[in-house]
Amino acid sequence: MILRILACLLIGGAPAAALAHLNGVPTTAWPGSPHGVGAVSYGDYTITWTDYDDQATTGETTIDVFVSRTMPPTYRMGTRPRFPADGDPPIALALGIAEDDLENAVVWDTSSVPPGTWFVWTVAHDEPFEMVAFARGVVSVAREGGSVWPAVIVTSPDASSRVSDASFLIRFEAFDPDQSAAIRLEASRALDGVEWILLAEGLPAEGGGSFLWDTRAFSPGDWMIRATIEDARGLSTSAYGRFFVRIDRGSTGGGGIGGKGGSGGSGAGGQEPIGADGAAGAGGVGAGAGGAGGDLGPKRTTGGGCASARPAPPAGLAVVAVALLRRRWQGGTPA
């Protein structure tokens, strides 16, 4: 079967990157900074990342870098993050950076954005895939003499620990410059982040913290975690876990606290792949420079220009894409 797929690829003239994906993975530009909480910027802040194109020609892959005031609910790799409809649109810092650019860094002038807690994320265009990755940490943008916002991140579940049978240890990191904040933890099975169930509140916002979640009363399936920090000044920030917690009791099964799937759904359908609708939401990031989302901001042209709608891959490549993923990505940037 593999030989037949390879033959189709060769006959179809698929690029080397497609062949690499048979035994590799699509490129993901994982942000290296910010890595935690407590990073306060009054001017320039350097965002870094690491990327690779497994056994493939790196010149075919480009990286986009974005920042946003809000973090979308937990999403599956290969799907479109769902930013809150009432939030500020993401801001593009750089588009079309070639992956073989060894600098892997962008300097962000934070004086150009309002004070607050900001999230950093990247989109790696590695056709036919596009991979979205959020930084582990956040940046607190401030002005000299002004207020510094509190911040929180969820550090567990992480990539190595995210399955629960009876309990799960949620971990978080908090930044409380006013020394008056508290943490609230919630869980939801809805992929669009609705119908939250309170797990704990009033937790101390002192650096690293944790909460042991008794999952025995909750229905099996994938759950997302949201942490919110709020201080006495009324300043607050919410962040989601970058990975789901899967409650799996094996053969013991049983029901439990659940909730509706929401528009994103927690069953069949799930979250839609990037580019499924081919257009940005109101005020969102467009599919190309000056697209539906309006001005995408400054553009770094090292990689040969702005990200834009991509042509459909060759037929042979489509075979591999279907074999590797349940859904193909057609192109575009997160809304």
Contacts in CASP RR format, 6 or more apart in sequence:
PFRMAT RR
TARGET T0000
AUTHOR 0000-0000-0000
METHOD contacts of the structure
MODEL  1
MILRILACLLIGGAPAAALAHLNGVPTTAWPGSPHGVGAVSYGDYTITWT
DYDDQATTGETTIDVFVSRTMPPTYRMGTRPRFPADGDPPIALALGIAED
DLENAVVWDTSSVPPGTWFVWTVAHDEPFEMVAFARGVVSVAREGGSVWP
AVIVTSPDASSRVSDASFLIRFEAFDPDQSAAIRLEASRALDGVEWILLA
EGLPAEGGGSFLWDTRAFSPGDWMIRATIEDARGLSTSAYGRFFVRIDRG
STGGGGIGGKGGSGGSGAGGQEPIGADGAAGAGGVGAGAGGAGGDLGPKR
TTGGGCASARPAPPAGLAVVAVALLRRRWQGGTPA
2 22 0 8 1.000
5 22 0 8 1.000
5 319 0 8 1.000
5 320 0 8 1.000
5 323 0 8 1.000
6 19 0 8 1.000
6 22 0 8 1.000
8 315 0 8 1.000
8 316 0 8 1.000
8 319 0 8 1.000
9 18 0 8 1.000
9 19 0 8 1.000
9 316 0 8 1.000
9 317 0 8 1.000
9 319 0 8 1.000
9 320 0 8 1.000
11 316 0 8 1.000
12 314 0 8 1.000
12 315 0 8 1.000
12 316 0 8 1.000
12 317 0 8 1.000
13 314 0 8 1.000
13 316 0 8 1.000
14 313 0 8 1.000
14 314 0 8 1.000
14 316 0 8 1.000
14 317 0 8 1.000
14 320 0 8 1.000
15 56 0 8 1.000
15 57 0 8 1.000
15 60 0 8 1.000
15 127 0 8 1.000
15 317 0 8 1.000
16 56 0 8 1.000
16 57 0 8 1.000
16 60 0 8 1.000
17 53 0 8 1.000
17 56 0 8 1.000
17 57 0 8 1.000
17 60 0 8 1.000
17 61 0 8 1.000
17 126 0 8 1.000
17 127 0 8 1.000
18 128 0 8 1.000
18 313 0 8 1.000
18 316 0 8 1.000
18 317 0 8 1.000
18 320 0 8 1.000
19 55 0 8 1.000
19 56 0 8 1.000
20 53 0 8 1.000
20 54 0 8 1.000
20 55 0 8 1.000
20 56 0 8 1.000
21 54 0 8 1.000
21 56 0 8 1.000
21 129 0 8 1.000
21 320 0 8 1.000
21 324 0 8 1.000
22 320 0 8 1.000
23 55 0 8 1.000
24 54 0 8 1.000
24 55 0 8 1.000
25 54 0 8 1.000
26 124 0 8 1.000
26 126 0 8 1.000
26 129 0 8 1.000
26 131 0 8 1.000
27 51 0 8 1.000
27 52 0 8 1.000
27 53 0 8 1.000
27 54 0 8 1.000
27 61 0 8 1.000
27 99 0 8 1.000
27 124 0 8 1.000
27 126 0 8 1.000
27 129 0 8 1.000
27 131 0 8 1.000
28 51 0 8 1.000
28 77 0 8 1.000
28 124 0 8 1.000
28 131 0 8 1.000
28 133 0 8 1.000
29 49 0 8 1.000
29 50 0 8 1.000
29 51 0 8 1.000
29 63 0 8 1.000
29 99 0 8 1.000
29 104 0 8 1.000
29 122 0 8 1.000
29 123 0 8 1.000
29 124 0 8 1.000
29 131 0 8 1.000
29 133 0 8 1.000
30 49 0 8 1.000
30 50 0 8 1.000
30 51 0 8 1.000
30 122 0 8 1.000
30 133 0 8 1.000
31 47 0 8 1.000
31 48 0 8 1.000
31 49 0 8 1.000
31 120 0 8 1.000
31 121 0 8 1.000
31 122 0 8 1.000
31 133 0 8 1.000
31 134 0 8 1.000
31 135 0 8 1.000
31 136 0 8 1.000
32 48 0 8 1.000
32 49 0 8 1.000
32 50 0 8 1.000
32 135 0 8 1.000
32 136 0 8 1.000
33 39 0 8 1.000
33 46 0 8 1.000
33 47 0 8 1.000
33 48 0 8 1.000
33 120 0 8 1.000
33 135 0 8 1.000
34 47 0 8 1.000
34 120 0 8 1.000
34 135 0 8 1.000
34 136 0 8 1.000
34 137 0 8 1.000
34 138 0 8 1.000
34 139 0 8 1.000
35 135 0 8 1.000
35 136 0 8 1.000
35 137 0 8 1.000
36 136 0 8 1.000
36 137 0 8 1.000
36 138 0 8 1.000
36 153 0 8 1.000
36 173 0 8 1.000
37 137 0 8 1.000
37 138 0 8 1.000
37 140 0 8 1.000
37 151 0 8 1.000
37 152 0 8 1.000
37 153 0 8 1.000
37 173 0 8 1.000
37 174 0 8 1.000
37 175 0 8 1.000
37 207 0 8 1.000
38 140 0 8 1.000
38 151 0 8 1.000
38 175 0 8 1.000
39 45 0 8 1.000
39 137 0 8 1.000
39 138 0 8 1.000
39 139 0 8 1.000
39 140 0 8 1.000
40 139 0 8 1.000
40 140 0 8 1.000
40 141 0 8 1.000
40 142 0 8 1.000
40 148 0 8 1.000
40 177 0 8 1.000
41 108 0 8 1.000
41 110 0 8 1.000
41 139 0 8 1.000
41 140 0 8 1.000
41 141 0 8 1.000
41 142 0 8 1.000
42 110 0 8 1.000
42 111 0 8 1.000
42 142 0 8 1.000
42 143 0 8 1.000
42 144 0 8 1.000
43 109 0 8 1.000
43 110 0 8 1.000
43 111 0 8 1.000
44 107 0 8 1.000
44 108 0 8 1.000
44 109 0 8 1.000
44 110 0 8 1.000
45 107 0 8 1.000
45 108 0 8 1.000
45 110 0 8 1.000
45 139 0 8 1.000
46 105 0 8 1.000
46 106 0 8 1.000
46 107 0 8 1.000
46 108 0 8 1.000
47 65 0 8 1.000
47 93 0 8 1.000
47 105 0 8 1.000
47 106 0 8 1.000
47 107 0 8 1.000
47 108 0 8 1.000
47 120 0 8 1.000
47 135 0 8 1.000
48 104 0 8 1.000
48 105 0 8 1.000
49 63 0 8 1.000
49 65 0 8 1.000
49 104 0 8 1.000
49 105 0 8 1.000
49 122 0 8 1.000
49 133 0 8 1.000
50 104 0 8 1.000
51 61 0 8 1.000
51 63 0 8 1.000
51 99 0 8 1.000
51 104 0 8 1.000
51 124 0 8 1.000
52 99 0 8 1.000
53 59 0 8 1.000
53 60 0 8 1.000
53 61 0 8 1.000
53 99 0 8 1.000
53 126 0 8 1.000
56 126 0 8 1.000
58 98 0 8 1.000
58 99 0 8 1.000
58 100 0 8 1.000
59 98 0 8 1.000
59 99 0 8 1.000
59 100 0 8 1.000
60 126 0 8 1.000
60 127 0 8 1.000
61 98 0 8 1.000
61 99 0 8 1.000
61 124 0 8 1.000
61 125 0 8 1.000
61 126 0 8 1.000
62 95 0 8 1.000
62 96 0 8 1.000
62 97 0 8 1.000
62 98 0 8 1.000
62 99 0 8 1.000
62 124 0 8 1.000
62 125 0 8 1.000
62 303 0 8 1.000
62 304 0 8 1.000
62 307 0 8 1.000
63 94 0 8 1.000
63 96 0 8 1.000
63 97 0 8 1.000
63 98 0 8 1.000
63 99 0 8 1.000
63 122 0 8 1.000
63 123 0 8 1.000
63 124 0 8 1.000
63 125 0 8 1.000
64 92 0 8 1.000
64 94 0 8 1.000
64 95 0 8 1.000
64 96 0 8 1.000
64 97 0 8 1.000
64 122 0 8 1.000
64 123 0 8 1.000
64 125 0 8 1.000
64 307 0 8 1.000
64 333 0 8 1.000
65 92 0 8 1.000
65 93 0 8 1.000
65 94 0 8 1.000
65 95 0 8 1.000
65 97 0 8 1.000
65 106 0 8 1.000
65 120 0 8 1.000
65 121 0 8 1.000
65 122 0 8 1.000
66 90 0 8 1.000
66 91 0 8 1.000
66 92 0 8 1.000
66 93 0 8 1.000
66 120 0 8 1.000
66 121 0 8 1.000
66 122 0 8 1.000
66 123 0 8 1.000
66 285 0 8 1.000
66 333 0 8 1.000
66 334 0 8 1.000
67 90 0 8 1.000
67 91 0 8 1.000
67 93 0 8 1.000
67 108 0 8 1.000
67 113 0 8 1.000
67 118 0 8 1.000
67 119 0 8 1.000
67 120 0 8 1.000
67 121 0 8 1.000
67 139 0 8 1.000
68 83 0 8 1.000
68 88 0 8 1.000
68 89 0 8 1.000
68 90 0 8 1.000
68 91 0 8 1.000
68 118 0 8 1.000
68 119 0 8 1.000
68 121 0 8 1.000
69 87 0 8 1.000
69 88 0 8 1.000
69 114 0 8 1.000
69 116 0 8 1.000
69 117 0 8 1.000
69 118 0 8 1.000
69 119 0 8 1.000
70 83 0 8 1.000
70 84 0 8 1.000
70 87 0 8 1.000
70 88 0 8 1.000
70 119 0 8 1.000
70 238 0 8 1.000
71 119 0 8 1.000
71 134 0 8 1.000
71 238 0 8 1.000
71 239 0 8 1.000
71 240 0 8 1.000
72 81 0 8 1.000
72 82 0 8 1.000
72 83 0 8 1.000
72 84 0 8 1.000
72 240 0 8 1.000
72 334 0 8 1.000
73 81 0 8 1.000
73 82 0 8 1.000
73 188 0 8 1.000
73 191 0 8 1.000
73 192 0 8 1.000
73 193 0 8 1.000
73 224 0 8 1.000
73 226 0 8 1.000
73 240 0 8 1.000
74 191 0 8 1.000
74 224 0 8 1.000
74 225 0 8 1.000
74 240 0 8 1.000
74 241 0 8 1.000
74 242 0 8 1.000
74 243 0 8 1.000
74 244 0 8 1.000
75 81 0 8 1.000
75 82 0 8 1.000
75 132 0 8 1.000
75 191 0 8 1.000
75 271 0 8 1.000
76 244 0 8 1.000
76 270 0 8 1.000
76 271 0 8 1.000
77 131 0 8 1.000
77 132 0 8 1.000
78 129 0 8 1.000
78 130 0 8 1.000
78 131 0 8 1.000
78 132 0 8 1.000
78 273 0 8 1.000
78 274 0 8 1.000
78 325 0 8 1.000
78 327 0 8 1.000
78 329 0 8 1.000
79 270 0 8 1.000
79 271 0 8 1.000
79 272 0 8 1.000
79 273 0 8 1.000
79 274 0 8 1.000
79 327 0 8 1.000
80 132 0 8 1.000
80 271 0 8 1.000
80 272 0 8 1.000
80 273 0 8 1.000
80 274 0 8 1.000
80 275 0 8 1.000
80 276 0 8 1.000
80 334 0 8 1.000
80 335 0 8 1.000
81 132 0 8 1.000
81 334 0 8 1.000
82 191 0 8 1.000
82 192 0 8 1.000
82 193 0 8 1.000
82 264 0 8 1.000
82 271 0 8 1.000
83 89 0 8 1.000
83 90 0 8 1.000
83 284 0 8 1.000
83 334 0 8 1.000
83 335 0 8 1.000
85 282 0 8 1.000
89 283 0 8 1.000
89 284 0 8 1.000
89 285 0 8 1.000
89 293 0 8 1.000
90 121 0 8 1.000
90 284 0 8 1.000
90 285 0 8 1.000
90 334 0 8 1.000
91 113 0 8 1.000
91 297 0 8 1.000
92 285 0 8 1.000
92 296 0 8 1.000
92 297 0 8 1.000
92 298 0 8 1.000
92 299 0 8 1.000
92 333 0 8 1.000
93 106 0 8 1.000
93 108 0 8 1.000
93 297 0 8 1.000
93 298 0 8 1.000
94 106 0 8 1.000
94 298 0 8 1.000
94 299 0 8 1.000
94 300 0 8 1.000
95 288 0 8 1.000
95 289 0 8 1.000
95 296 0 8 1.000
95 299 0 8 1.000
95 300 0 8 1.000
95 305 0 8 1.000
95 306 0 8 1.000
95 307 0 8 1.000
96 125 0 8 1.000
96 299 0 8 1.000
96 300 0 8 1.000
96 301 0 8 1.000
96 302 0 8 1.000
96 303 0 8 1.000
96 304 0 8 1.000
96 305 0 8 1.000
96 306 0 8 1.000
96 307 0 8 1.000
97 106 0 8 1.000
97 300 0 8 1.000
97 302 0 8 1.000
97 303 0 8 1.000
98 302 0 8 1.000
98 303 0 8 1.000
98 304 0 8 1.000
99 124 0 8 1.000
99 126 0 8 1.000
101 302 0 8 1.000
101 303 0 8 1.000
106 300 0 8 1.000
110 118 0 8 1.000
110 139 0 8 1.000
110 141 0 8 1.000
111 143 0 8 1.000
113 141 0 8 1.000
114 141 0 8 1.000
115 141 0 8 1.000
115 142 0 8 1.000
115 143 0 8 1.000
115 146 0 8 1.000
115 147 0 8 1.000
115 148 0 8 1.000
115 149 0 8 1.000
116 140 0 8 1.000
116 141 0 8 1.000
116 142 0 8 1.000
116 149 0 8 1.000
116 237 0 8 1.000
117 138 0 8 1.000
117 139 0 8 1.000
117 140 0 8 1.000
117 141 0 8 1.000
117 149 0 8 1.000
117 150 0 8 1.000
117 151 0 8 1.000
117 237 0 8 1.000
118 138 0 8 1.000
118 139 0 8 1.000
118 140 0 8 1.000
118 141 0 8 1.000
119 134 0 8 1.000
119 135 0 8 1.000
119 137 0 8 1.000
119 138 0 8 1.000
119 239 0 8 1.000
120 134 0 8 1.000
120 135 0 8 1.000
120 137 0 8 1.000
120 138 0 8 1.000
120 139 0 8 1.000
121 132 0 8 1.000
121 133 0 8 1.000
121 134 0 8 1.000
121 135 0 8 1.000
122 132 0 8 1.000
122 133 0 8 1.000
123 130 0 8 1.000
123 131 0 8 1.000
123 132 0 8 1.000
123 307 0 8 1.000
123 333 0 8 1.000
123 334 0 8 1.000
124 130 0 8 1.000
124 131 0 8 1.000
124 133 0 8 1.000
125 307 0 8 1.000
125 310 0 8 1.000
125 331 0 8 1.000
127 310 0 8 1.000
127 313 0 8 1.000
128 310 0 8 1.000
128 313 0 8 1.000
128 317 0 8 1.000
128 318 0 8 1.000
128 321 0 8 1.000
128 328 0 8 1.000
128 329 0 8 1.000
128 330 0 8 1.000
129 321 0 8 1.000
129 325 0 8 1.000
129 329 0 8 1.000
130 274 0 8 1.000
130 329 0 8 1.000
130 331 0 8 1.000
130 332 0 8 1.000
130 333 0 8 1.000
132 274 0 8 1.000
132 334 0 8 1.000
134 242 0 8 1.000
136 153 0 8 1.000
136 155 0 8 1.000
136 242 0 8 1.000
137 153 0 8 1.000
138 151 0 8 1.000
138 153 0 8 1.000
138 237 0 8 1.000
138 239 0 8 1.000
140 148 0 8 1.000
140 149 0 8 1.000
140 151 0 8 1.000
140 175 0 8 1.000
140 177 0 8 1.000
141 149 0 8 1.000
142 148 0 8 1.000
142 149 0 8 1.000
147 233 0 8 1.000
147 235 0 8 1.000
148 177 0 8 1.000
148 178 0 8 1.000
149 177 0 8 1.000
149 235 0 8 1.000
149 237 0 8 1.000
150 174 0 8 1.000
150 175 0 8 1.000
150 176 0 8 1.000
150 177 0 8 1.000
150 178 0 8 1.000
150 181 0 8 1.000
150 205 0 8 1.000
150 229 0 8 1.000
150 230 0 8 1.000
150 231 0 8 1.000
150 235 0 8 1.000
150 236 0 8 1.000
150 237 0 8 1.000
151 174 0 8 1.000
151 175 0 8 1.000
151 229 0 8 1.000
151 237 0 8 1.000
151 239 0 8 1.000
152 172 0 8 1.000
152 173 0 8 1.000
152 174 0 8 1.000
152 175 0 8 1.000
152 183 0 8 1.000
152 205 0 8 1.000
152 227 0 8 1.000
152 228 0 8 1.000
152 229 0 8 1.000
152 237 0 8 1.000
152 238 0 8 1.000
152 239 0 8 1.000
153 172 0 8 1.000
153 173 0 8 1.000
153 227 0 8 1.000
153 239 0 8 1.000
153 241 0 8 1.000
154 170 0 8 1.000
154 171 0 8 1.000
154 172 0 8 1.000
154 225 0 8 1.000
154 226 0 8 1.000
154 227 0 8 1.000
154 239 0 8 1.000
154 240 0 8 1.000
154 241 0 8 1.000
154 242 0 8 1.000
155 171 0 8 1.000
155 172 0 8 1.000
155 173 0 8 1.000
156 169 0 8 1.000
156 170 0 8 1.000
156 171 0 8 1.000
156 210 0 8 1.000
157 168 0 8 1.000
157 170 0 8 1.000
157 225 0 8 1.000
157 241 0 8 1.000
157 243 0 8 1.000
157 244 0 8 1.000
157 245 0 8 1.000
158 242 0 8 1.000
158 243 0 8 1.000
159 243 0 8 1.000
162 243 0 8 1.000
162 244 0 8 1.000
162 245 0 8 1.000
162 246 0 8 1.000
163 245 0 8 1.000
163 246 0 8 1.000
163 248 0 8 1.000
164 213 0 8 1.000
164 215 0 8 1.000
164 245 0 8 1.000
164 246 0 8 1.000
164 247 0 8 1.000
164 248 0 8 1.000
165 215 0 8 1.000
165 247 0 8 1.000
165 248 0 8 1.000
165 249 0 8 1.000
165 250 0 8 1.000
166 214 0 8 1.000
166 215 0 8 1.000
166 216 0 8 1.000
166 249 0 8 1.000
167 212 0 8 1.000
167 213 0 8 1.000
167 214 0 8 1.000
167 215 0 8 1.000
167 216 0 8 1.000
168 212 0 8 1.000
168 213 0 8 1.000
168 215 0 8 1.000
168 245 0 8 1.000
168 247 0 8 1.000
169 210 0 8 1.000
169 211 0 8 1.000
169 212 0 8 1.000
169 213 0 8 1.000
170 185 0 8 1.000
170 199 0 8 1.000
170 210 0 8 1.000
170 211 0 8 1.000
170 212 0 8 1.000
170 213 0 8 1.000
170 225 0 8 1.000
171 208 0 8 1.000
171 209 0 8 1.000
171 210 0 8 1.000
172 183 0 8 1.000
172 185 0 8 1.000
172 208 0 8 1.000
172 209 0 8 1.000
172 210 0 8 1.000
172 227 0 8 1.000
173 207 0 8 1.000
173 208 0 8 1.000
173 209 0 8 1.000
174 181 0 8 1.000
174 183 0 8 1.000
174 205 0 8 1.000
174 206 0 8 1.000
174 207 0 8 1.000
174 208 0 8 1.000
174 209 0 8 1.000
174 229 0 8 1.000
175 205 0 8 1.000
175 207 0 8 1.000
175 229 0 8 1.000
176 205 0 8 1.000
176 206 0 8 1.000
176 207 0 8 1.000
176 229 0 8 1.000
176 231 0 8 1.000
178 231 0 8 1.000
178 232 0 8 1.000
178 233 0 8 1.000
178 235 0 8 1.000
180 231 0 8 1.000
180 232 0 8 1.000
180 233 0 8 1.000
181 205 0 8 1.000
181 229 0 8 1.000
181 230 0 8 1.000
181 231 0 8 1.000
181 232 0 8 1.000
182 201 0 8 1.000
182 202 0 8 1.000
182 203 0 8 1.000
182 204 0 8 1.000
182 205 0 8 1.000
182 229 0 8 1.000
182 230 0 8 1.000
183 200 0 8 1.000
183 201 0 8 1.000
183 202 0 8 1.000
183 203 0 8 1.000
183 204 0 8 1.000
183 205 0 8 1.000
183 209 0 8 1.000
183 227 0 8 1.000
183 228 0 8 1.000
183 229 0 8 1.000
184 198 0 8 1.000
184 200 0 8 1.000
184 201 0 8 1.000
184 202 0 8 1.000
184 203 0 8 1.000
184 227 0 8 1.000
184 228 0 8 1.000
184 229 0 8 1.000
184 230 0 8 1.000
185 198 0 8 1.000
185 199 0 8 1.000
185 200 0 8 1.000
185 201 0 8 1.000
185 203 0 8 1.000
185 211 0 8 1.000
185 213 0 8 1.000
185 225 0 8 1.000
185 226 0 8 1.000
185 227 0 8 1.000
186 196 0 8 1.000
186 197 0 8 1.000
186 198 0 8 1.000
186 199 0 8 1.000
186 225 0 8 1.000
186 226 0 8 1.000
186 228 0 8 1.000
187 196 0 8 1.000
187 197 0 8 1.000
187 199 0 8 1.000
187 213 0 8 1.000
187 218 0 8 1.000
187 223 0 8 1.000
187 224 0 8 1.000
187 225 0 8 1.000
187 226 0 8 1.000
187 245 0 8 1.000
188 194 0 8 1.000
188 195 0 8 1.000
188 196 0 8 1.000
188 197 0 8 1.000
188 223 0 8 1.000
188 224 0 8 1.000
188 226 0 8 1.000
188 259 0 8 1.000
189 195 0 8 1.000
189 219 0 8 1.000
189 221 0 8 1.000
189 222 0 8 1.000
189 223 0 8 1.000
189 224 0 8 1.000
189 258 0 8 1.000
189 259 0 8 1.000
189 261 0 8 1.000
189 266 0 8 1.000
190 259 0 8 1.000
190 260 0 8 1.000
190 261 0 8 1.000
190 262 0 8 1.000
190 264 0 8 1.000
190 265 0 8 1.000
190 266 0 8 1.000
191 224 0 8 1.000
191 261 0 8 1.000
191 262 0 8 1.000
191 264 0 8 1.000
191 265 0 8 1.000
191 266 0 8 1.000
191 270 0 8 1.000
191 271 0 8 1.000
192 262 0 8 1.000
192 263 0 8 1.000
192 264 0 8 1.000
192 265 0 8 1.000
193 224 0 8 1.000
193 226 0 8 1.000
193 262 0 8 1.000
194 260 0 8 1.000
194 261 0 8 1.000
194 262 0 8 1.000
194 263 0 8 1.000
195 259 0 8 1.000
195 260 0 8 1.000
195 261 0 8 1.000
195 262 0 8 1.000
196 226 0 8 1.000
197 218 0 8 1.000
197 257 0 8 1.000
197 258 0 8 1.000
199 211 0 8 1.000
199 213 0 8 1.000
200 211 0 8 1.000
203 209 0 8 1.000
203 211 0 8 1.000
205 229 0 8 1.000
205 231 0 8 1.000
213 245 0 8 1.000
215 245 0 8 1.000
215 247 0 8 1.000
217 256 0 8 1.000
217 257 0 8 1.000
218 247 0 8 1.000
218 256 0 8 1.000
218 257 0 8 1.000
218 258 0 8 1.000
219 247 0 8 1.000
219 254 0 8 1.000
219 255 0 8 1.000
219 256 0 8 1.000
219 257 0 8 1.000
219 258 0 8 1.000
219 259 0 8 1.000
220 247 0 8 1.000
220 248 0 8 1.000
220 249 0 8 1.000
220 250 0 8 1.000
220 253 0 8 1.000
220 254 0 8 1.000
220 255 0 8 1.000
221 246 0 8 1.000
221 247 0 8 1.000
221 248 0 8 1.000
221 266 0 8 1.000
222 244 0 8 1.000
222 245 0 8 1.000
222 246 0 8 1.000
222 266 0 8 1.000
223 244 0 8 1.000
223 245 0 8 1.000
223 246 0 8 1.000
223 247 0 8 1.000
224 240 0 8 1.000
224 241 0 8 1.000
224 244 0 8 1.000
224 245 0 8 1.000
225 240 0 8 1.000
225 241 0 8 1.000
225 245 0 8 1.000
226 238 0 8 1.000
226 239 0 8 1.000
226 240 0 8 1.000
226 241 0 8 1.000
227 238 0 8 1.000
227 239 0 8 1.000
227 240 0 8 1.000
227 241 0 8 1.000
228 236 0 8 1.000
228 237 0 8 1.000
228 238 0 8 1.000
229 236 0 8 1.000
229 237 0 8 1.000
229 238 0 8 1.000
230 236 0 8 1.000
261 267 0 8 1.000
264 270 0 8 1.000
264 271 0 8 1.000
265 271 0 8 1.000
272 327 0 8 1.000
273 327 0 8 1.000
273 328 0 8 1.000
273 329 0 8 1.000
273 330 0 8 1.000
274 329 0 8 1.000
274 330 0 8 1.000
274 331 0 8 1.000
274 332 0 8 1.000
274 333 0 8 1.000
274 334 0 8 1.000
275 287 0 8 1.000
275 329 0 8 1.000
275 330 0 8 1.000
275 331 0 8 1.000
275 332 0 8 1.000
276 330 0 8 1.000
278 287 0 8 1.000
278 309 0 8 1.000
278 330 0 8 1.000
278 331 0 8 1.000
278 332 0 8 1.000
279 286 0 8 1.000
279 287 0 8 1.000
279 292 0 8 1.000
279 335 0 8 1.000
280 286 0 8 1.000
280 287 0 8 1.000
280 291 0 8 1.000
280 292 0 8 1.000
280 293 0 8 1.000
280 333 0 8 1.000
280 335 0 8 1.000
281 292 0 8 1.000
281 293 0 8 1.000
281 335 0 8 1.000
283 292 0 8 1.000
283 293 0 8 1.000
283 294 0 8 1.000
284 292 0 8 1.000
284 293 0 8 1.000
284 294 0 8 1.000
284 335 0 8 1.000
285 293 0 8 1.000
285 296 0 8 1.000
285 333 0 8 1.000
285 334 0 8 1.000
285 335 0 8 1.000
286 292 0 8 1.000
286 293 0 8 1.000
286 294 0 8 1.000
286 296 0 8 1.000
286 332 0 8 1.000
286 333 0 8 1.000
286 335 0 8 1.000
287 308 0 8 1.000
287 309 0 8 1.000
287 331 0 8 1.000
287 332 0 8 1.000
287 333 0 8 1.000
288 296 0 8 1.000
288 306 0 8 1.000
288 307 0 8 1.000
288 308 0 8 1.000
288 309 0 8 1.000
288 332 0 8 1.000
288 333 0 8 1.000
289 296 0 8 1.000
289 299 0 8 1.000
289 306 0 8 1.000
289 308 0 8 1.000
290 296 0 8 1.000
296 306 0 8 1.000
299 305 0 8 1.000
299 306 0 8 1.000
307 332 0 8 1.000
307 333 0 8 1.000
308 332 0 8 1.000
309 331 0 8 1.000
309 332 0 8 1.000
310 330 0 8 1.000
310 331 0 8 1.000
310 332 0 8 1.000
312 318 0 8 1.000
312 330 0 8 1.000
313 321 0 8 1.000
318 328 0 8 1.000
321 328 0 8 1.000
322 328 0 8 1.000
END
